[in-house]
């Protein structure tokens, strides 16, 4: 087990040393054994009581050092100069024996820190269950994401609008450095700290930028490309992040923070689930625009170190082309196009989305149902779009047979549907983990059928629809 904490070697104003709060009755609900092995944590053993004690914060992770990271952030467009880890503790960084990469191991809901402001540092169990399910599903769907190592029930109440059982999630990330981390030092005009953060982040995530003539500008280009690819994946899978503040924009290009997130059921380009997004700032169709807005804030920070505004604007403007190239490529493959051409197929893809919206169809299942039309002889199910699409498929090598194979690979049957995640949370509050465990099973292999569990692929019934999602902080 190789543990270190390189971030704790940075200047002391980058973080605060913290002590995790003990909880009365920690109980391990989920342990990601495969991820533990990848991180080299197999030496912790299979003693569930010991694992519950470590990953609730009751016992230290051997060789670790608990710190809370400092950062700022634009929250729904409003700048807050100091946020930081208000309910989280970075325990250590693991050096993976599998790929040699460095991964943060962080507890969420582990008690007060100097950044807690008026909070209690705790987490209800519901958000821990949601993040465990959704982050691991995103990983299986091939989307860059933080991951979940453990979920623990604490045996203590947490007071929000209602009294809820407490929980602690263990999150694994390539790092927890955010756009908001750069903003924290930029707003203080601490150029020395900014340079230190930049050097550290380049070394950790984008080492090729270090040898560039302008390292900060080269680094910025890498982050722009990573964020463009990430949001293209979100849009293609029908995911809405829900709270794309700059403190939730990871420099690594991973999805971070699964608070009021949701997946589309019925398709609508302007869909919003987050209960706090009253203006639709982070609606489904706004996500690429808001990612670019966040990156502009990063550029403003980096300009204090190096480069002119025009240089950063040019690199920022590359976002849209990168996003569209990845998005239309992903969408084309979902439609069975072996080599999608953004110029040729853009109209076909937007026509499909317009059909889904006009007919109020389920986003995920409609792709699977469309694939069935490749071998159907009855009248078209998807109107004029279907005949146009079939003509396009028939022009490519391999024709309909190849398209069917392509669609099976790129269209999941199972996603973490909002109503099923809520069912899992409600059941867990009553000490029933059956829904949680079954969801884990289907989401671990989302592209194939699971006998007896087909209900987890179905859209919500009229009285099952989730209309709002919540942060849980």
matplotlib code that plots the C-alpha trace (Angstrom):
import matplotlib.pyplot as plt

x = [0.0, 1.7, 0.2, 1.5, 0.1, 1.9, -0.7, 0.1, 3.7, 2.5, 2.5, 0.2, -2.3, -3.3, -5.2, -6.0, -5.1, -8.3, -9.5, -12.3, -15.3, -16.0, -19.5, -21.4, -22.2, -20.4, -21.7, -20.3, -23.0, -20.8, -17.1, -15.7, -13.2, -12.1, -11.3, -9.5, -7.3, -6.6, -5.5, -3.3, -5.5, -6.1, -3.9, -6.7, -8.3, -11.9, -12.8, -16.0, -15.9, -12.4, -13.3, -16.3, -14.2, -11.6, -14.0, -16.3, -13.4, -13.3, -9.9, -7.1, -6.1, -2.7, -0.1, -2.6, -2.8, -6.2, -6.4, -9.2, -8.4, -8.9, -10.7, -13.1, -15.8, -18.5, -21.8, -24.6, -22.5, -21.9, -18.3, -17.5, -13.9, -13.6, -15.4, -13.1, -13.8, -16.5, -17.4, -14.6, -11.2, -8.5, -7.0, -4.1, -3.0, -2.6, -0.1, -1.8, 0.2, -1.8, -1.2, 1.3, -1.0, -1.8, -5.3, -6.9, -8.8, -11.3, -14.1, -17.3, -19.4, -16.6, -17.2, -16.3, -13.4, -12.2, -14.1, -17.5, -18.9, -22.3, -22.5, -22.2, -19.7, -22.0, -23.8, -27.1, -27.0, -29.0, -26.3, -23.7, -25.8, -26.6, -23.0, -21.9, -24.4, -24.1, -20.3, -19.7, -22.3, -20.6, -17.4, -19.0, -20.5, -17.0, -17.3, -14.4, -15.4, -14.5, -15.3, -16.6, -14.7, -17.0, -20.3, -20.9, -23.9, -22.9, -25.7, -26.3, -29.0, -28.3, -30.6, -31.6, -35.3, -36.0, -34.0, -32.1, -29.7, -26.0, -23.6, -20.0, -18.8, -15.2, -14.5, -11.5, -10.3, -7.3, -7.1, -9.5, -8.0, -10.7, -11.1, -12.1, -8.7, -7.0, -9.6, -8.8, -5.3, -6.1, -8.6, -5.9, -3.4, -1.1, 0.9, 3.5, 0.9, -0.8, 2.5, 3.1, -0.4, 0.1, 3.5, 2.0, -1.1, 0.9, 3.2, 0.3, -2.1, -0.5, 3.2, 3.8, 2.8, 5.9, 8.2, 6.0, 7.2, 4.2, 3.4, 0.3, -1.2, -0.4, -1.9, -5.0, -5.4, -5.2, -7.9, -10.2, -9.9, -10.6, -13.7, -15.0, -14.7, -16.3, -19.4, -19.7, -19.9, -22.5, -24.7, -24.5, -25.5, -28.3, -26.7, -27.4, -24.8, -27.1, -24.5, -21.7, -20.1, -16.4, -15.7, -17.3, -15.2, -12.2, -9.0, -8.5, -11.5, -13.4, -17.0, -17.0, -19.9, -23.1, -25.4, -28.5, -27.5, -30.0, -30.5, -33.0, -36.1, -38.3, -36.0, -36.1, -33.2, -34.0, -34.6, -33.7, -33.9, -31.9, -34.2, -31.8, -31.4, -34.4, -33.2, -32.1, -28.5, -27.3, -30.0, -29.1, -28.7, -26.7, -23.9, -21.3, -21.9, -21.4, -18.3, -16.8, -17.9, -16.1, -12.9, -13.0, -12.7, -9.6, -8.1, -8.5, -6.5, -3.7, -3.3, -1.9, 1.0, 1.6, 0.1, -2.2, -6.0, -6.0, -4.0, -6.4, -9.4, -8.1, -7.5, -10.9, -12.6, -11.3, -13.7, -16.7, -15.1, -13.6, -16.9, -18.9, -16.4, -16.6, -20.4, -21.4, -19.0, -20.5, -24.0, -23.3, -22.0, -25.2, -27.1, -25.1, -22.9, -19.5, -17.6, -19.9, -19.2, -20.0, -20.8, -22.9, -24.6, -25.2, -28.6, -29.5, -28.6, -30.4, -33.4, -33.4, -33.3, -36.1, -38.2, -37.6, -38.6, -41.6, -42.9, -41.8, -39.9, -37.6, -34.0, -32.2, -34.7, -35.4, -32.0, -32.5, -35.9, -34.5, -31.9, -34.8, -36.0, -33.0, -34.6, -38.3, -40.7, -43.7, -44.5, -42.0, -42.1, -40.1, -41.7, -39.8, -36.6, -36.6, -36.6, -33.9, -31.8, -32.1, -31.0, -27.9, -27.2, -27.6, -24.9, -22.1, -20.0, -21.7, -25.1, -27.8, -26.0, -22.9, -25.2, -27.0, -23.7, -22.5, -25.7, -25.6, -22.1, -22.9, -26.4, -26.9, -30.0, -29.5, -28.7, -29.1, -32.7, -33.7, -36.7, -34.7, -32.0, -34.6, -36.1, -32.7, -32.3, -35.7, -35.2, -31.8, -33.3, -35.3, -32.2, -33.1, -30.2, -31.9, -32.7, -29.2, -27.6, -29.7, -29.0, -25.3, -25.6, -27.3, -25.2, -22.0, -22.8, -25.2, -25.2, -26.6, -29.8, -30.1, -32.7, -35.3, -34.1, -35.6, -37.7, -34.5, -34.4, -38.0, -38.9, -40.8, -44.5, -46.7, -46.5, -42.8, -41.4, -38.7, -39.2, -36.6, -33.2, -31.4, -27.8, -28.1, -25.5]
y = [0.0, 3.2, 6.2, 9.8, 13.3, 15.5, 18.3, 18.6, 19.4, 22.6, 25.9, 25.7, 28.3, 25.8, 23.6, 23.1, 20.2, 18.6, 15.9, 13.8, 13.6, 10.2, 8.7, 6.4, 3.3, 3.1, 0.4, -0.4, -0.4, -0.6, -1.5, -1.2, -4.1, -3.8, -0.2, -0.9, -3.4, -0.9, 1.6, -0.9, -0.9, -4.7, -4.8, -3.2, -6.7, -7.8, -6.9, -4.9, -3.3, -2.1, -0.7, 1.0, 2.6, 3.9, 5.1, 6.8, 8.8, 6.9, 5.5, 7.1, 5.5, 4.0, 6.3, 9.1, 12.7, 14.5, 17.9, 20.1, 22.0, 25.7, 27.0, 29.7, 29.6, 31.2, 29.7, 30.4, 33.3, 34.9, 34.8, 33.6, 34.2, 31.4, 28.1, 25.1, 21.6, 22.3, 18.7, 16.7, 15.4, 14.3, 11.3, 10.5, 9.9, 6.3, 5.4, 2.7, -0.5, -1.0, 2.2, 4.1, 7.0, 9.1, 9.1, 11.2, 9.4, 11.8, 11.4, 13.4, 14.1, 13.6, 16.6, 20.2, 21.9, 25.6, 26.0, 24.7, 28.3, 27.7, 24.1, 21.0, 19.2, 16.1, 14.4, 12.7, 9.1, 9.8, 11.9, 9.3, 6.6, 8.7, 9.6, 6.0, 4.7, 7.5, 7.9, 4.2, 4.0, 6.9, 5.0, 1.9, 4.1, 5.3, 8.9, 10.5, 10.7, 10.6, 7.3, 5.8, 3.5, 3.1, 4.2, 4.1, 4.7, 6.7, 5.8, 9.4, 11.9, 14.7, 17.8, 19.3, 20.2, 16.9, 14.6, 12.1, 9.3, 10.3, 8.9, 9.2, 8.6, 7.9, 9.6, 8.8, 11.3, 12.1, 15.2, 17.7, 20.7, 22.9, 26.1, 27.5, 26.5, 28.9, 31.6, 31.3, 32.6, 34.9, 36.9, 37.5, 38.5, 35.9, 35.3, 33.2, 30.8, 30.7, 29.8, 27.1, 25.7, 25.8, 24.0, 21.3, 20.8, 20.6, 18.0, 16.0, 16.2, 17.7, 17.2, 17.9, 21.6, 22.1, 22.1, 24.5, 28.0, 29.3, 26.6, 28.4, 28.8, 25.2, 24.0, 26.0, 24.4, 21.0, 21.9, 23.3, 20.1, 17.9, 19.9, 19.9, 16.1, 15.7, 17.7, 16.0, 12.7, 14.2, 15.4, 12.1, 10.0, 12.4, 13.5, 16.8, 17.8, 20.4, 22.5, 23.5, 26.1, 26.8, 24.9, 21.8, 22.1, 19.7, 20.6, 16.9, 16.8, 14.4, 14.7, 15.8, 16.4, 14.4, 16.7, 17.6, 15.6, 13.7, 11.7, 12.6, 10.5, 12.3, 14.3, 18.1, 20.3, 22.8, 20.2, 21.3, 19.1, 21.0, 22.6, 25.5, 26.3, 28.6, 30.3, 27.2, 28.3, 24.7, 23.2, 20.2, 22.2, 24.9, 22.7, 23.3, 27.1, 27.0, 24.9, 27.5, 30.2, 28.4, 28.1, 31.8, 32.3, 30.0, 32.1, 35.2, 33.5, 32.4, 35.8, 36.9, 34.6, 34.6, 35.5, 38.1, 38.1, 37.5, 34.3, 32.9, 34.0, 32.1, 29.0, 29.3, 29.6, 26.2, 24.7, 24.8, 22.9, 20.3, 19.9, 19.5, 17.1, 14.8, 15.2, 14.6, 11.7, 10.1, 10.7, 9.4, 6.1, 5.9, 6.1, 3.3, 5.3, 3.7, 6.8, 9.8, 12.9, 16.1, 18.0, 15.4, 13.9, 17.0, 17.5, 13.9, 14.0, 17.2, 15.9, 12.8, 15.0, 17.2, 14.1, 12.9, 16.3, 16.7, 13.2, 13.4, 10.1, 8.6, 9.5, 6.3, 3.6, 5.4, 4.5, 0.9, 0.9, 2.6, -0.2, -2.7, -0.9, -2.1, -5.5, -4.5, -4.7, -2.9, 0.8, 3.3, 4.0, 7.2, 9.0, 10.8, 10.6, 6.8, 6.6, 9.4, 7.5, 4.1, 5.7, 7.0, 3.6, 1.8, 3.9, 2.8, -0.3, -3.2, -1.6, -2.4, -5.4, -3.3, -0.5, -2.8, -4.0, -0.4, 0.6, -2.3, -1.2, 2.5, 2.6, 1.4, -0.4, 0.7, 4.2, 5.4, 6.6, 9.2, 7.4, 4.2, 6.0, 7.6, 4.2, 2.9, 5.8, 5.4, 1.7, 2.2, 4.6, 1.6, -0.7, -2.4, -2.4, -4.7, -1.9, -0.4, -3.8, -4.6, -1.2, -1.8, -5.1, -3.7, -0.5, -2.6, -3.9, -1.5, -2.6, -6.1, -7.5, -8.7, -11.4, -10.6, -6.9, -5.4, -3.0, -1.0, -0.1, 1.2, 4.9, 6.1, 5.7, 8.8, 8.8, 7.8, 10.8, 12.8, 16.5, 18.0, 16.9, 18.4, 19.2, 17.4, 19.7]
z = [0.0, -1.2, 0.3, 0.3, 0.3, -2.1, -1.7, 1.9, 0.9, -0.7, 1.3, 4.4, 3.1, 0.4, 2.9, 6.6, 8.8, 10.1, 12.4, 11.3, 13.6, 15.3, 14.7, 17.0, 15.0, 11.6, 9.3, 5.9, 3.2, 0.2, -0.5, -4.0, -3.8, -7.5, -7.0, -3.7, -5.5, -8.3, -5.6, -3.8, -0.7, -0.6, 2.5, 4.5, 4.5, 4.5, 8.1, 7.5, 11.0, 10.4, 7.0, 8.4, 11.1, 8.7, 6.0, 8.5, 9.9, 13.3, 12.6, 10.5, 7.2, 8.0, 6.5, 5.7, 6.8, 6.8, 5.2, 3.9, 0.7, 0.2, -2.9, -4.0, -6.7, -8.8, -7.6, -10.1, -11.4, -8.0, -6.8, -3.2, -2.4, 0.2, 0.1, 0.6, 1.9, 4.4, 5.0, 3.4, 4.4, 2.0, 3.7, 1.4, -2.2, -3.3, -6.0, -8.0, -8.5, -11.7, -13.7, -11.5, -11.3, -8.2, -6.8, -4.0, -1.3, 0.3, 2.9, 2.3, 5.4, 7.9, 10.1, 10.6, 9.0, 9.0, 5.8, 7.1, 7.5, 9.1, 8.1, 10.3, 8.2, 7.9, 5.1, 5.0, 3.9, 0.7, -1.1, -0.2, -1.8, -4.8, -5.5, -5.0, -7.6, -10.1, -10.1, -10.5, -13.3, -15.1, -14.9, -16.5, -19.2, -20.1, -18.9, -17.0, -13.4, -9.8, -8.3, -5.0, -2.8, 0.2, 1.6, 5.4, 7.5, 10.7, 13.1, 13.9, 12.7, 10.4, 10.5, 7.2, 6.3, 8.0, 10.3, 8.1, 8.9, 8.4, 5.9, 4.7, 1.2, 0.2, -3.1, -5.3, -7.8, -10.0, -7.9, -6.2, -7.9, -9.4, -11.3, -8.0, -6.5, -9.0, -8.3, -4.5, -5.1, -8.0, -6.1, -3.4, -6.1, -4.7, -7.9, -6.1, -4.9, -8.3, -9.9, -7.3, -7.9, -11.7, -11.5, -9.2, -11.4, -14.6, -13.1, -11.9, -14.8, -18.0, -17.8, -21.5, -20.9, -18.7, -21.7, -23.8, -24.5, -22.5, -20.0, -18.5, -22.0, -23.0, -19.7, -20.4, -23.8, -22.3, -19.7, -22.4, -24.5, -21.4, -20.4, -24.0, -24.2, -20.8, -21.5, -24.9, -23.0, -20.6, -23.4, -25.4, -22.4, -21.3, -18.1, -16.3, -13.8, -12.2, -10.3, -12.7, -10.4, -10.9, -7.6, -9.2, -12.4, -12.0, -13.7, -14.5, -16.7, -14.5, -13.4, -9.8, -7.3, -7.8, -5.9, -7.8, -10.9, -12.9, -16.1, -18.8, -19.0, -21.5, -23.8, -23.6, -24.5, -21.7, -18.9, -15.4, -12.3, -9.7, -7.1, -6.7, -10.4, -10.7, -13.9, -15.8, -15.8, -15.8, -17.9, -20.1, -23.2, -21.5, -20.2, -23.0, -22.8, -19.0, -19.2, -21.5, -19.1, -16.3, -18.4, -19.0, -15.3, -15.3, -18.1, -16.0, -13.2, -15.5, -17.1, -13.8, -14.5, -18.2, -21.6, -23.1, -23.2, -26.9, -26.5, -24.0, -26.0, -29.0, -27.0, -25.3, -28.7, -29.6, -27.0, -29.3, -32.2, -29.8, -28.1, -31.4, -32.9, -29.9, -29.3, -32.9, -33.1, -30.0, -31.2, -34.6, -33.2, -31.0, -34.2, -35.7, -38.0, -38.2, -39.2, -38.4, -40.3, -38.3, -41.5, -43.1, -40.0, -37.9, -39.4, -39.0, -35.3, -34.5, -36.4, -34.1, -31.0, -32.4, -33.0, -29.4, -28.0, -30.2, -29.4, -25.7, -26.0, -23.5, -24.4, -23.4, -24.5, -27.8, -29.1, -28.3, -29.9, -33.0, -33.3, -33.5, -36.6, -38.5, -38.8, -38.8, -41.7, -40.2, -40.7, -39.5, -35.7, -35.8, -38.6, -41.4, -39.4, -39.6, -43.4, -43.6, -41.0, -42.8, -46.1, -44.3, -42.7, -46.0, -47.6, -45.2, -45.3, -43.5, -43.8, -41.2, -39.7, -38.8, -37.6, -35.2, -33.7, -33.3, -31.6, -29.1, -28.0, -27.7, -26.2, -22.6, -21.5, -17.9, -16.5, -12.9, -13.5, -11.0, -9.6, -9.1, -7.2, -5.0, -4.4, -3.3, -0.9, 0.6, 1.1, 2.6, 5.1, 6.3, 6.4, 3.1, 0.7, -1.9, -4.4, -4.0, -4.6, -7.6, -9.1, -8.6, -10.4, -13.5, -13.6, -13.4, -16.9, -18.3, -22.0, -21.6, -20.2, -16.7, -16.3, -13.7, -13.4, -16.6, -14.4, -13.8, -17.5, -17.6, -17.5, -14.5, -14.3, -14.0, -10.2, -10.1, -11.9, -10.1, -10.9, -8.6, -7.3, -4.3, -3.2, 0.2, 1.8]

ax = plt.figure().add_subplot(projection="3d")
ax.plot(x, y, z, "-o")
ax.set_aspect("equal")
plt.show()
